[in-house]
Amino acid sequence: MKDAAKATPISVQIPAAPLRGEAESHDPRARAPLPIGERIGADTRFTGRGIVAAFLDSGFYAHPDLVTPHSRIHAYHDLIHEKDGVELLSATGDASSWHGMMSTVVAAGNGSLSNGRFRSVAPDLGLVLVKIGTLSRVHHDDIARGIEWALINRARYDIRILNISAGGDYEASHLDDVMSRFAEAAIRAGIVVVAAVGNQGHRPGYVVPPASVPAVISVGGIDDRGNPNLGQVTGYRSSYGPTIDGLQKPEVVTVADWIPAPILPGTMTATQIALLAKLHKTADPKLKETIERYPGVLPSLDEVKDSPAYLIRQIVDAGLRDELVINEHYKMADGTSFAAPIVTSVIAQMLEANPRLKPLEVKRILLRTAKRLPNLEVDRQGWGVVDPRAAVDQALRAK
């Protein structure tokens, strides 16, 4: 669960060159990626209505993109502290919440804070959220307990999909691993299980449960630079097999970079980004006054508040660029933790189109309709890039 979105305080400095190959720009919004639906060719006929997905993660937050104009969060269970209640999701400032907040908004957000621009593929998808760890640690056995909880409560909440953007502590055979057995039991019970394959692409052959489980849909990533029309689609640093059981993983891939994701309110990162965004819109004569109004938020700005406006703006632009900020509400994130929820949202569309599909039928359709990239090794992409329109069409035909 080590993705590139940061929860640590920002340290800004003037860069020697533009980051990530981007052209220099005084407006960071000019670098904003296209919405996910446009990038993956989503089918706009379905929105996940009537489908419920459970998410296991380190924590969650009731972001406006999930709860306005009405909440799509059906339930919340804190497995670590044995607490229940959606009202617990309103607390801000807990850095453990950022990962699950982003994964759920990527899957089911309606783009409330972006006027709909960054809406997900399935903005009507219902959510059941299960906290299985903290920002610093998600244990193997706690993931297993989370899967067991989803299995036990499947009928209560009508859970059709289980998204797991986390991995276990070690490689293990599905033949004797408890987590793997729970995942297989969930699938037999009618739950489609989707797992991020991980971001350890520098270690070929290292895939841990639940992604290593045979029947689980394991998702890797590609990098399309935020816009596939640029013609620069390449592989992402996804983990890939063979697994300890000799299975090839992942089965499918989708975009895992330049993902528009929300900023967690109440954190130091959110406060710093808000100041940078404010300064970006502030007229030159007011820059010093604005910095003095927020002392200590960004020490690097405190040190140069008496400098010429152009120097202050260089630091502001560098901070926005370093943090991949789109605006005060969204930044760009990367990781297979966010590729998996994109596939989950496509599956929600498929199940809305054909509620009778069984988990293995869903997986088979995804694999049969995926498109292989010619410039990426088969080991890294499995059956290829998920094709949402083709998958939904196949789901309808199967109906």
N, C-alpha and C positions, 0 to 999 in steps of 0.2 A: 504494500500500500504506500509506496514511496513515489508519489507523483510530483510533477514540477510546480504545482501551485504552492505558494509559500504561505506560512502562518507566522513567520518571524518578522521582527521589525525591519524596516527598510533602511538601507545604507546607500545614500546616493552620492555619486561623484561624476565628474565630467568624463564621458567615455572617449577613448581615442578614435573609435570608429563605430558605425552603426552596428547594432546587435543582430544576430541571426540572419545576416545577409540582407536586411531590409534597407531601403533607401532612407537617407536622412529626411526627417519630416518634423516640422514644428507642431504638427497636430497629430497626436498618437492615435486619434480615431481614424485617421486615414489608413492605418494599418489594420483596422478591425477586420476580422474574418467574415466570410459569408455565414449566414445561419446554417445550422447543421442540415436542416431539411433540404436546402438547395444543394448542399455539397454532396449529399448521398443519393439524391434523386428520389426523395420520399414520395409515397403515395398520399395525396391530400384528401382522399375520400374518407379515411378513417383516422380517429384520434385517440384510440384506446378506450373509448367509452364503454363502461360496463365491465372492464377488466381490472383486476387488482394484482399488484406486484408487491412482494415483500422485499425489503432491502436490509442486508446485514452490513453494518459499518461501525466505525469508531464512535460516531455520534451524529446528531442531526439538528437541524434548526428549521422552524416554521417560516421559511422565506416567503415574501410576498408573492413570488412566482408560483408558489404551491397553494396559497391560502386565499388569494383574491381572484375574482369577487366572492368565491366560496372555497372552502378547504377541501382538498382531495386527499387529505391524510385521515385514514380511517382509524388508525390505532398506533400507539407507541409503547414499546416495552424496553426497559433498561435491564438487560440481562446481568450486567455487572453489579448494579445496586439493588436489583429486584424491585423496580418501581414501574408503575404504569401510568399512562395519562398523557393525552396530546398536549395538555396545558404545560407540561414540563418542557416543551419544545420552544417556548417563547423567550427563554433566558438567552441573553447575548453575552459575548465575551469569553465563552468557553471554546478555546482553540480546538478541542477535540471534535467540535461539531462541523468544522469546515469541510472535511472530506466527504462525509455523508450528505451534507447540504448540497455540495456541488454535484455529486453523482445523481441525487434525486432530481435536482433542477434540470440537469442535462437530459434525464429520462422523461420527466413529467412536467417541467415548468411551462407556464403559458406566456412568458415574456412580459409579465406585468410591468416591470421596471424599465423595459426597453420598448414600450409601445408595441409589443408583439414581435419585434424583430428577432429576438433570441428565444422564441418559443421552441419547445421540443417537438419531436415527431408525434408524440402522444400526450398532448396537454390535458386530456381528460382521464388519463390513467389514474386509478386509485392506488393509494400507498399504505402499506403497513411497515412501520420502521422498527428495527430491532438493534439496539446498541449492544455491541459485542466486545468493546475495548475502549482504549483511550487514544489520544493523538500519538503517543509514543509506542504503543504496543497493542497488537491484537494477537491473542494466543491461539494456537492450533486447536486446543480443546474447547475454547470459547466459540470458535467458528462452528465446531461440531454441535455445541449446545444450541447455537442460534438456528442451525438447520433443523435440529430436533424440535425446537419451539415452533418454527414455521410449519413443520409436518403435523405437529399436534393440533395447531390452530388453523390448519388449512380450511376445514369446512366452516369454521366460525366466521372467517373473513372472506371466504371464497377465493383464496390465494391461487392464482393460476401460474404466476412466474415468481422465481426467486433469484434476485440479483446479488452476487457476492463479489464486490470489488476489493477483495482481500485474499491473501494466501496463507497457508499454514507455515509452520516453523521448519519443516523438513520434507524431503521427498519420502513418499510412502506408497506401497502397493495398495491398490484398491481392494485387494483380496483380504487384507488384514487391518486396514486403517479404519478407525471408528468414524472419522469425518466422512470418508469416502462411502462407507456403508449407509450413513444417514442420507447423503446426497442421492445415492441410488434408490433408497427407500422413498425419498420425496418424489423422484421421477416416476417410480412405479405407482405412487399415489395420485399422479396426474399433474404434478408441478413441473413446469419447464425450468430447469436450473441453468443459469447463465453465470459464467465466472470469468473474471479478468485473468489472462494468462500470466501477467507479470511483466516487469520492465527490465529483466536481466538478460538482455540480448547478447551481452558479452560473454555469457556462460551457456553456450549451446548444450541442450540436453537437460537443462535444469527447470523442471516444471513441477510445482507442488500441488497437493490437494487444496481446494476442490477442482481446480482446472485440470488436473491430471486424471480425473475420473472419466471412464470411457463414455458414459451416456451424457455427461455434462457438456453444454455448448461452451467451449473455451474460445475466448475472443482475443485476438492480437490486434496490432495497429498498423496504420499507414500514416504517412505525413503528406498532406496535399497542399501545404503552405497556406491553408485557409481558403483556398479557391482552386478547385480542380481544373478550372479553365486555363490556369497558367501553364498546364502541361508539365508540372514538376512533381508528380506523385511518386513517392519513394517509400521504402520500408521504414517502419519505426523500430525502436530498440526493444521490441517485444521478446519475451522469453519464448523458447520453442523447444520441441522434443528432439529425440524420442524420450518418453517418460521412463520411469524406472521399470514399468511393465512393457516397454517397447512400443508404446502407442505414439502416433504422431499428433502433436498439438502445436498450435491451435488449429481448429477446424476452419474458422473464418476470421476475417479482419475487417476493420472499418477505421474511420478517421480517429486518430488518437493524439493529434497535435493541433494547436491553435483552436482549442475548444473554448467558446465563450462560457464563462462560469461566474457565478455571483461571488461577491466579496462578503465575507462574514461580518455582520455589524457587531459593534462593541469591542472589537479587537484593536490592538495597537496598529496593525497593518491597515485596517479600515480607516482609522483616524489619520494616519499618515497619507494614505491615498486621497482621502477627502481634501486634505490641505493642498496636496499637489494639484488636484483637479481644480480647486478654488483659485490657486495662484495662476494656473494656466489661463483662466478667464479674466484675471485681474489686470487692469490697466497699469502701465509702467509706473506712474507716479504713486500708485497705491500699494506697490509690492512690499515696501519696507513696513508700512503700517499694518498690512495683513500678517506678515511674518511675526511682528511684535505682539499681535493679538493672540498668537498660539505658541508661546515660548516652550521650548523643550520637546515639541512634537518631532521636529527634525533638526537635531543639533547642527548638521551641515548647513542648513539654511540660516540658522541663528548666526553662524560665523560670518556669513557674507551679506547680511541684510543691508549693510551700508555700501555694498559694491554697486557698480553700474547695473542697470536693468538687464542688459544683454547677458551678463554673467549669471545673474539669478535665474534667468530663463533657461540658460544652458543646463543648470542643475535641476530645475523643475522638469524639463524635457527628458533629461537623463533618468530621473527617478521614475517617471511614467513609462519610459521605454524599458528600463531594467525590470520593472514589475509587470510588464506586458499589460498595462492598464488600457482598457477600452474607454471607460468613463468612471464616474464615482461609484457606480453600482456593479460593474463587471470588469473582469480581467480575463486573460487567456491562460488556460491550464493545459497540461498534457499528461498522458499516461493511459495505460490500458484500463485503469480504473474508470475512465470516462468513455472509453470505447465500448465496454461491456454494457453500460446503461443505454447507449445508442441502439445496440442490438436488442436490448430488452424492450425499448419503445417500438421497434419494428415488429417484434413478436406480439406486442400488445395489439398492433394493427391487424396482424394476421388472425389473432384469436377473436378480435371484434368481427372480422370478416367471416370467420368460420369458427364459432365457439366449440365445435365438436372435435377439433384437432387434438390429438394426443401428443405428449411431449416428444416422442420419437418421430412422429409425423412432422412436427414443427421443425425439428432438427434436420430431417431429410430434405424438406423443402428448402430450407436455408442453404444447405450444401449443394443441392441440385441447381439452384438458381444463381449461386455465387459466380463471380467472374474473376478469373485469374489475371494477375498483373504480369505482363511479359518480362518485366525487368526485375522481378523479385523471386528468389528461390522458393520452390514449392514448400520446403521445410518451414519457412517463415510465414507462409500465408495459407497453408492448408488448401481448402477448396477455392479460396479467393475472397474477393471483396463482396460483402453483402449487397444484394440488389433488392431494395425494398419493394419497388413496383412489381418486379417479377415474382417475389416471394408472396406478396399479397394476392396477385393474380392466380398463382398456383393454389393458395389457400382457398380462394373462391371456387376454383374448378374442383377442388377436392370436396367441396360442400355438396 
